[in-house]
Amino acid sequence: MRKALLGISLVLILTGCGDREKVMTYSKTDDTQHQHEVEKLFEKDSDIEQVNIVVIENEIFVAMQLKPLKKWNRQKIEDRWQKKLEKQYEGSTVNVSADFKMFWESSKLMEEKDQKKMMEELKHLKKLAKEET
């Protein structure tokens, strides 16, 4: 009985952990194909646990959480994604960060309803990302 209860508890815990979506996107563009392409790129990467993508006009802001053992290669992963996105979306301004604060702030940003305030927050995030480097 005890083993069965332990097994059921373990399954429930593991199932609960898997409910989070890997890629969350906020977009204020008419180009949904552009948005879906970026999402698919990140879904395939096994180094990334979760990612927030904010696409507004010609700007792409990416904040990601890396898997625990991949955090040691944070700078390499950021650089790889920065180059990859800049190459694929040449006309866009790209910002990539694997800093947890950027991920947390971008999550709050994605919940913002006021367009003007959101743009101000995005500028603030980009400024923080530049200070980080």
LINPE-V553898 format. One record per residue. RES is the residue in three letters. OMEGA is omega in radians with two decimals (none if undefined). Layout:
RES,OMEGA  RES,OMEGA
//
This chain:
MET,-3.11  ARG,3.12  LYS,3.13  ALA,3.13  LEU,3.10  LEU,3.12  GLY,3.12  ILE,3.13  SER,3.14  LEU,3.12  VAL,3.14  LEU,3.13  ILE,-3.14  LEU,3.10  THR,3.13  GLY,-3.14  CYS,-3.09  GLY,-3.08  ASP,-3.11  ARG,3.06  GLU,-3.13  LYS,-3.06  VAL,3.05  MET,-3.08  THR,2.98  TYR,-3.07  SER,3.03  LYS,3.09  THR,3.08  ASP,-3.06  ASP,-3.13  THR,3.10  GLN,3.09  HIS,-3.14  GLN,-3.11  HIS,3.10  GLU,-3.14  VAL,3.12  GLU,-3.11  LYS,3.12  LEU,-3.09  PHE,3.14  GLU,-3.10  LYS,-3.04  ASP,-3.10  SER,3.12  ASP,-3.00  ILE,3.09  GLU,3.11  GLN,3.13  VAL,3.02  ASN,3.14  ILE,3.09  VAL,-3.14  VAL,3.11  ILE,-3.11  GLU,-3.10  ASN,3.14  GLU,3.08  ILE,3.08  PHE,-3.09  VAL,3.04  ALA,-3.05  MET,2.99  GLN,3.14  LEU,3.05  LYS,-3.00  PRO,-3.09  LEU,-3.14  LYS,-3.11  LYS,3.10  TRP,-3.14  ASN,-3.04  ARG,-3.08  GLN,3.13  LYS,-3.13  ILE,3.09  GLU,-3.13  ASP,3.14  ARG,-3.13  TRP,3.10  GLN,-3.14  LYS,-3.12  LYS,-3.12  LEU,3.10  GLU,3.13  LYS,-3.08  GLN,-3.10  TYR,-3.02  GLU,-3.10  GLY,-3.07  SER,3.00  THR,-3.05  VAL,3.03  ASN,-3.13  VAL,3.11  SER,3.06  ALA,3.11  ASP,-3.09  PHE,3.14  LYS,3.10  MET,3.12  PHE,-3.12  TRP,3.13  GLU,3.13  SER,3.07  SER,3.10  LYS,-3.14  LEU,-3.10  MET,3.11  GLU,-3.10  GLU,-3.12  LYS,-3.08  ASP,-3.08  GLN,-3.11  LYS,3.14  LYS,3.13  MET,3.12  MET,3.09  GLU,3.13  GLU,3.12  LEU,3.08  LYS,3.11  HIS,3.12  LEU,3.13  LYS,3.10  LYS,3.10  LEU,-3.13  ALA,3.12  LYS,3.10  GLU,-3.12  GLU,-3.07  THR,none
//
